[in-house]
Amino acid sequence: MNTSVYIAKRYLFSKKQTHAINIISGISILGVLVGSAALIIILSVFNGLEKVILSLYSNFTPELKIEPRVGKTFDPHEPYFIALSKDKSVVSYTQVLQEKALIRYADRSFIGTIKGVSDDFLKGRQLDSTIQFGSFTLKDKGQNLAVIGATVQGNLGVSLKNQFVSLQIFSPRRNAGNSPDPMNDFVFRSIHPSGVFGIQQDFDDFIITPIEFTRDLLDEPNKVSSIEINYKKGTDLAEAQEAIQEKIGKDFTVRNRKEQNTELYKTINYERWSIFMILTFVLIIAIFNIIGSLTMLVIDKRKDIAILTSLGANKRLIQGIFFFEGMMISVIGCIAGLSLGLIICFIQQQFGLIKMGSAMSVLDAYPVAFKLGDIGLVFLTVTIIAVIASGISSSLSVKRLNEIKQDL
């Protein structure tokens, strides 16, 4: 065993002449423990929230989305699109017709987005997990129904229990002219809501309807705004995206989930790293307590230092003793903190003891998700900070080495 490591180990676990040094060393370990535990807990909870948000987003958005590069609509009946809809690896092939519209309910109005979808929209998705009220039903006994976003419901005050009041959706006529009555330039259709979904702000102003209803409203019997595709598990999506793009050419775009909503993924990453940096600063403060602890230890061990130098120990060995002392304090605190943090996260994951403060259809308790990379990241962060703090402390230990020898 390295001499510096051996002596540092004896110093760490032996009683000091000055009782305060034991207390300061304990506080240093406790500070690293709390900081490490807080870091892994916060990162795990954030992973859980991220997982829930992205799962809701994934349930609503397709794995691949085909849209025209120029214009709003295109003809989905071209040979390639027909062949793509029959691909055996495709779980759902949804034709979508989408447009802004004026929605009225009782005496309230709201401008939202109506999204007409074909029957495949409900295949292979867990859409019920996005529902806050009602159910995700688009057709019932031959009647068209609408599922509305939480923003629409909040602005219009829609009540699913009131079957006597329906949503009125207005869209401009294609051949709208200068009619004396502006309402003559609009087409409107009525539809009853069956449920309210909540995902995030970008989607919560949507009204989902059967595509037949939207075609009738927009007077668009053939064309679509986009085609949404979901594949069987195990399909190489990057390869599928590249193959489709190559076939349909530059007139269309094929986007995966991340490309469909880049802002969401950017925001999640920014928030994650912001939280990490804030907690890292707290950890830096905790670890730099080691400097005070080691400074007190140097004072306590002045006689030992003088004896070691008299026996031939050089400055490097003396520095090594206090450097490894600081590293041991940090590593012990970090491992204990990670263990405590993971235990707390596991308990929360199994029993959901800490609630979010309000009853929600999707979330009740704070979600937790573990990532092996987070454990490595926390340990690496603690190690780097500890190396700096221990290096500063060890350099102070030999700064006045000659004076210590003379005094003794």
KAKARA-V670029 format. One record per helix or strand. SS is the DSSP state (2 for helix, 1 for strand). FROM is the first residue (numbers start at 1). TO is the last residue. Records with the same first field share a line. If there is no record, write none. Layout:
SS = FROM-TO ; FROM-TO
//
This chain:
2 = 3-13 ; 19-60 ; 79-85 ; 119-122 ; 127-130 ; 150-156 ; 182-185 ; 211-218 ; 237-251 ; 257-260 ; 262-287 ; 289-300 ; 302-310 ; 315-351 ; 372-397 ; 401-407
1 = 64-68 ; 74-74 ; 90-105 ; 108-117 ; 131-134 ; 139-140 ; 143-149 ; 167-172 ; 186-197 ; 206-210 ; 224-224 ; 226-231 ; 252-256 ; 355-355 ; 365-365
//
